[in-house]
């Protein structure tokens, strides 16, 4: 039964190759399943919008990346090492793109970007 709950998990294959070398600010990220509590280890909870933090920039001394879950908008932070990478937009479900657009239209400051999308 536990395997059924984990079948929809995202992996590094769902990310842009070597995206850990890029900034995570204003990007749709995929969290490692290990960084989520057991009851939230489902693919839809792995989509996270990176917004700020020293860990959002490669090469900075800090490790925390602040942002929000796309599934419900809850704010949270994760260490950079708990993130698989930047989501490959060609593999994103439509609901993630919709949530991304919803949050980008309600944000202040510079427009959010998802890979090449604005």
N, C-alpha and C positions, 0 to 999 in steps of 0.2 A: 504494500500500500504506500509506503514512504516514497518508493521510486516514482509512482504516478505524480506525486506532488512536485517532484523535482525535474520532470521531463521537459518543462518549458523554460528551464534556466538558460540564461544567456552566457556565452563564453567569450574568450578573447577573439574567436572567429567572427563575432558580431561587431568587432571594433575595427577602426582604421588602423592599419599596420603601423607600428612604432609611434602611435599617438601619445604614448607616455612622455615623449620628448616635447610635446606641444603644451601650450597654455590650456587649462581647463575652464577658464573664465568664459561664461556665456555659451557653453557647449553641453550637449546631451551626452552624459556619461553613463557607463554601465558599471554598476557596483559588483564586486566579487560576492558570490552567494554566501561565502564564509563571513562577510561583514554584517550580514543580516541575521536577526534572531530567527530561530527555527520556524515559527509560524508565518514569517514573512519571506521565506525562501521560495519565491515564485518569480518568474520572469518579469511580471509587471512592476514589481517592487525594486527591480534592479535599475530602472531608468531614473536618473538623477540629473537635475540641471545644476551644473557648477556655476557659482556666482562670484565667489571671492575667497580670500585667504592666502596666506603665504604658500601653502601647499598647492594652490591652483597654478602656480608658476614653476616650471622646472628650474632647478638650480638654486632656489631660495632655501634659506635655512629652516623655515617652518614646514610643517607637513599637513596641516589641516586645510581641508577644502570645504567651504560653506556653500549651501545651496538648498534645494528643495526636491522632494520626490515628485515626479510628474504624475503619479497615480492619484495623489490626494493633496498635493501642494504643501505638505508638512515640511517645515524647515528642519534641517539637520546638518551635521558636519561629519566628515570621514577623513581618515588619514589618506594621503595620496596612494600609499601602498594597498589600500583596500579597494581601489578603483582599477578595473580591467583596462579601461581606456575610453576614448571618444567613440561614440556609437557611429557605425557606418550608416549613413542616412538611407542608402539603398536597401537596407535590411530592416528599417524601422516600420513598426505597425502604424497604420493611419492614426490611431488614437494618440500615439506619442507625438506625432507631427502636429495634431490638433492642439494638444496640451501645450506644446512648445510655443505655438503661435498665440495661444491664449495668454500665456505668461509673458510673452515678449511684447504683446500689445498693452499689457497692464504695468509694465516696468517703467521706471524712470531712468533717465540717463541714456547712454548709448544703446542702440538696438542690439538685441541678442542675435547671435549667429549660431547656426548648426551646420558645421562643416562649411559648405559654400552657400547655404540658404540664409536668407535674411527675412 
